[in-house]
Amino acid sequence: MRILGIIPARGGSKSIPKKNIKILQGKPLIQYTVEAAKSAKKLTSLILSSDDEAIIEVAKKLNLEVPFVRPKHLAEDKSPTLGVIQHALKFYEEQNIYFDAVCLLQVTSPFKTGKFIDEAIEKFIESNCDALVSVQKVPDEYNPHWTFKKDEKDNLELSTGEKEIIARRQDLPEVYHRDGLIYITKASVLLEQNSLYGSKLAYIKSPSDYTINIDTLEDWNKAEAFLNSNKA
């Protein structure tokens, strides 16, 4: 299976200025994802999608392929990720280069490994699903069987629609949330169904150490603390 790895990194971060190339323990943030992706064995190609010249310059120094500059309308705060991926696939299709699937690797989740990327790709291929996402278990206290929503009378009802609450923690079904570490989707689903997920979705559980997602300065501090703890 031909799989295109895409590292999306736009300029204009507001919460942490120049976040994607900000130095984290001696390396630009983007370098963590580049190194992990380059050590993976199951990606056919690996590219950067960016609108920002400073990010592109750093990526090229890391020997990351930059086949195009992302259009500005796909690099705004509210620009959907789906459009970014579709743009890359269409760029290659215009050159008669085709991929079976895309593996999206976000810079803001820096602590993945090449081994984990390969494991995710292998599970995606074996599943024959439309897509695969990495997940973490939802803590029991936030399990949808223990959460409530307001009804029309401003009373509470179970968010699942059930009438009876599950009394014992041990009886709760295990549920998951996306952690943003990895997304893999068939190219046909991305282009023809206009979807990141399709109708049949596989998953892989991420080790908890991998799942620091850097959106705020508090997250950045957590990432630094994680790296410092691993040095000890």
C-alpha positions in Angstrom: 0.0 0.0 0.0 1.4 3.4 -1.0 1.0 5.7 1.9 1.7 9.5 1.9 2.9 10.9 5.2 1.9 14.5 5.6 3.2 16.8 8.4 1.0 19.9 8.4 2.5 23.0 10.0 1.0 26.4 9.3 2.3 29.7 10.4 0.3 32.2 12.6 0.0 30.3 15.9 -1.6 32.6 18.4 -1.3 30.7 21.7 2.4 30.1 21.3 4.1 32.3 18.6 6.0 30.4 16.0 5.0 27.2 17.9 5.9 24.7 15.1 9.6 25.8 15.1 9.9 27.0 18.7 12.9 25.3 20.4 11.9 22.5 22.7 14.9 21.1 24.6 17.4 22.0 21.9 15.3 21.1 18.8 12.5 22.8 16.8 9.2 21.3 17.8 8.7 20.1 14.2 11.9 18.1 14.4 10.4 15.5 16.8 7.8 14.5 14.3 10.2 14.6 11.4 12.6 12.3 13.1 9.8 9.8 14.1 8.3 9.8 10.6 11.7 9.3 8.9 12.4 6.3 11.2 9.1 4.7 10.2 9.5 2.0 7.5 5.9 1.9 6.1 5.5 5.4 4.7 6.1 5.6 0.9 6.7 9.4 1.0 6.9 12.1 3.6 6.2 15.7 3.0 5.5 19.1 4.7 2.4 21.1 4.0 3.0 24.7 5.1 2.3 28.3 4.1 5.1 29.7 6.2 8.6 30.4 4.8 10.3 30.1 8.2 8.8 26.7 8.8 9.7 25.6 5.3 13.3 26.7 5.8 13.6 24.6 9.0 11.9 21.6 7.3 14.4 21.7 4.4 17.3 21.8 6.8 15.8 18.6 8.3 15.8 17.1 4.8 12.0 17.0 4.8 10.5 17.2 1.3 8.5 20.4 0.6 6.8 19.9 -2.8 4.6 23.0 -2.6 3.7 26.1 -0.6 0.2 25.6 1.0 -2.3 28.2 -0.3 -3.3 30.9 2.2 -6.9 29.9 2.2 -5.9 26.5 3.6 -3.7 28.0 6.3 -6.2 30.1 8.3 -7.4 29.5 11.9 -10.6 27.8 10.7 -9.2 26.0 7.7 -10.2 22.3 7.9 -7.5 19.6 8.0 -9.5 17.7 5.3 -8.9 20.4 2.8 -5.1 20.4 3.5 -4.9 16.7 2.8 -7.0 16.9 -0.3 -4.8 19.6 -1.7 -1.7 17.5 -1.3 -3.3 14.4 -2.9 -4.6 16.5 -5.9 -1.1 18.1 -6.3 0.3 14.7 -6.8 -2.5 13.4 -9.0 -1.8 16.3 -11.4 1.6 14.6 -11.8 0.0 11.2 -12.2 1.3 10.1 -8.8 -1.2 8.3 -6.7 -1.4 7.1 -3.1 -3.7 4.5 -1.5 -3.8 6.3 1.9 -2.6 9.3 3.8 -1.0 9.3 7.3 -1.4 12.6 9.0 1.2 13.4 11.6 0.7 16.6 13.6 3.6 18.6 14.9 1.8 19.4 18.1 1.9 15.8 19.2 5.7 15.4 19.2 6.3 12.2 21.2 5.3 9.5 18.7 7.9 7.1 17.4 8.6 5.5 14.1 7.7 2.1 15.6 4.3 3.4 16.7 3.6 4.9 13.2 4.4 1.5 11.6 2.2 -0.3 14.1 -0.7 2.0 13.3 -0.2 1.6 9.5 0.0 -2.2 9.9 -3.2 -2.3 11.9 -4.9 0.0 9.4 -4.0 -2.3 6.5 -5.1 -5.4 8.4 -8.4 -3.8 9.4 -9.5 -3.0 5.8 -11.3 0.0 7.4 -11.8 3.4 5.8 -9.6 5.1 8.4 -7.7 4.6 11.6 -7.2 7.0 14.5 -5.1 6.9 17.6 -7.0 7.0 20.9 -6.8 7.2 24.7 -9.3 5.6 27.1 -11.8 8.1 28.5 -11.4 8.3 32.3 -14.3 6.6 34.0 -15.7 9.8 35.6 -16.1 11.2 32.0 -17.6 8.0 30.6 -20.8 9.0 28.6 -22.7 6.4 30.7 -21.9 8.6 33.7 -22.4 12.0 32.1 -25.6 14.0 31.8 -27.2 16.6 29.6 -30.1 19.0 30.3 -33.5 18.1 29.1 -36.2 20.5 28.0 -37.3 21.0 31.6 -33.8 21.9 32.7 -33.4 18.6 34.5 -30.6 16.1 33.9 -30.8 13.0 31.8 -28.0 10.5 30.9 -26.2 11.7 27.8 -26.5 8.2 26.3 -30.3 8.3 26.4 -30.5 5.4 28.8 -33.0 5.5 31.7 -30.9 3.8 34.3 -27.4 4.8 35.4 -24.7 2.0 35.5 -24.0 1.7 39.2 -20.6 0.0 39.2 -17.4 1.3 37.7 -16.5 -2.3 36.7 -19.6 -2.5 34.5 -18.8 0.6 32.4 -17.9 -0.2 28.8 -14.5 1.1 27.8 -14.8 4.2 25.6 -12.1 6.3 23.8 -11.3 9.7 22.6 -9.1 10.8 19.7 -5.7 12.0 21.0 -4.5 13.7 17.7 -1.4 11.6 17.5 -2.1 9.9 14.2 -4.8 9.7 11.5 -4.7 7.3 8.5 -7.3 7.5 5.8 -7.8 5.9 2.4 -7.3 8.4 -0.4 -10.6 7.4 -2.0 -12.4 8.2 1.3 -10.7 11.6 1.5 -11.4 12.6 -2.1 -14.7 10.8 -2.9 -16.5 10.8 0.4 -15.0 14.1 1.5 -14.3 12.5 4.9 -11.4 11.9 7.3 -13.1 8.9 8.9 -15.4 7.2 6.3 -18.0 4.8 7.6 -15.7 2.1 9.1 -13.2 3.4 11.6 -10.3 1.4 13.2 -8.3 2.5 16.2 -5.0 2.1 17.9 -4.4 2.9 21.6 -1.5 5.3 22.2 0.9 4.9 25.1 0.0 7.6 27.6 3.6 9.0 27.3 3.0 9.9 23.7 -0.1 12.0 24.1 1.0 15.5 25.2 -0.7 17.7 22.7 0.8 21.2 22.6 -1.8 23.9 22.2 -1.0 26.2 25.2 2.0 27.4 27.2 0.9 25.0 29.9 1.1 22.1 27.4 4.6 23.3 26.4 5.7 23.2 30.0 4.3 19.7 30.4 6.4 18.7 27.3 9.5 20.1 28.8 8.9 18.4 32.1 8.3 15.1 30.2 11.6 15.4 28.4 13.4 16.4 31.6 12.0 13.4 33.5 13.2 11.1 30.7 16.7 12.4 31.0 16.9 11.4 34.7 
